[in-house]
Amino acid sequence: MAGKKADAGKKADVGSRVTNAVAGMAAAFVMRKVLVFAWTKVTGKEPPDSPEDPQVALGEALAWGVLMGAGVATARLLASRLVVHKAGITQATPPD
């Protein structure tokens, strides 16, 4: 009997990981589109395709990198938390 419960827990764990991964990818995709749109509206030009290109100004490359990194990471975190909240998944706390 204990083996069946352990298997069910593993399946739920895999399912929640897959759901979190899909939600994170979707959130990152949407955030990237939002950031490209906002960058274009604010600066009047497309964001750099390759910030490491020497043709791109250092300030512009840094700004785009920081904005993209923070935006995508925040979107993935919020999506993951939303999935956990909606699914009612509880995280195991480590023993004290």
C-alpha positions in Angstrom: 0.0 0.0 0.0 2.8 2.5 0.8 4.2 2.0 -2.6 1.0 3.1 -4.3 0.9 6.2 -2.3 4.5 7.0 -3.2 3.8 6.5 -6.9 0.8 8.7 -6.7 2.9 11.4 -5.1 5.5 11.1 -7.8 2.9 11.5 -10.5 1.4 14.5 -8.9 4.9 16.0 -8.5 5.8 15.4 -12.1 2.4 16.9 -13.2 2.9 20.0 -11.1 6.5 20.4 -12.4 5.2 20.1 -16.0 2.4 22.5 -15.3 4.8 25.0 -13.7 7.2 24.7 -16.6 4.5 25.3 -19.2 3.1 28.2 -17.3 6.6 29.7 -16.9 7.4 29.4 -20.6 4.0 31.0 -21.5 4.6 33.8 -19.1 8.1 34.4 -20.4 6.8 34.4 -24.0 4.1 36.9 -23.2 6.4 39.1 -21.1 8.9 39.2 -23.9 6.2 40.4 -26.3 5.1 43.0 -23.8 8.6 44.3 -23.2 9.4 44.5 -27.0 6.2 46.5 -27.5 6.9 48.8 -24.5 10.5 49.3 -25.6 9.4 50.2 -29.1 6.8 52.7 -27.8 9.2 54.4 -25.4 12.4 54.5 -27.5 10.8 54.6 -30.9 13.0 51.8 -32.2 13.2 48.0 -31.9 15.2 46.5 -29.0 18.6 45.2 -29.9 18.5 41.7 -31.4 22.0 41.0 -30.2 23.0 43.2 -27.2 26.6 41.8 -27.4 27.0 43.3 -30.9 29.6 46.2 -30.7 27.3 48.2 -32.9 24.7 48.4 -30.0 25.5 51.2 -27.5 26.6 49.8 -24.1 23.8 51.7 -22.2 21.1 50.4 -24.5 22.5 46.8 -24.3 22.6 47.0 -20.5 19.1 48.5 -20.2 17.6 45.9 -22.5 19.4 43.1 -20.7 18.3 44.2 -17.2 14.8 44.9 -18.4 14.4 41.6 -20.1 16.0 39.5 -17.3 14.0 41.1 -14.5 10.8 41.1 -16.5 11.0 37.5 -17.6 12.1 36.2 -14.2 9.3 38.1 -12.5 6.7 36.8 -15.0 7.9 33.2 -14.5 7.8 33.6 -10.7 4.3 35.0 -10.8 3.0 32.3 -13.1 4.5 29.6 -11.0 3.0 31.0 -7.8 -0.4 31.3 -9.6 -0.3 27.7 -10.7 0.6 26.6 -7.2 -2.1 28.7 -5.7 -4.8 27.6 -8.1 -3.9 23.9 -7.9 -3.7 24.0 -4.1 -0.3 22.5 -4.1 1.6 22.6 -0.8 5.3 22.6 -0.7 6.9 20.3 1.8 8.8 22.2 4.5 12.2 20.9 5.5 12.3 19.5 9.1 13.8 21.8 11.7 
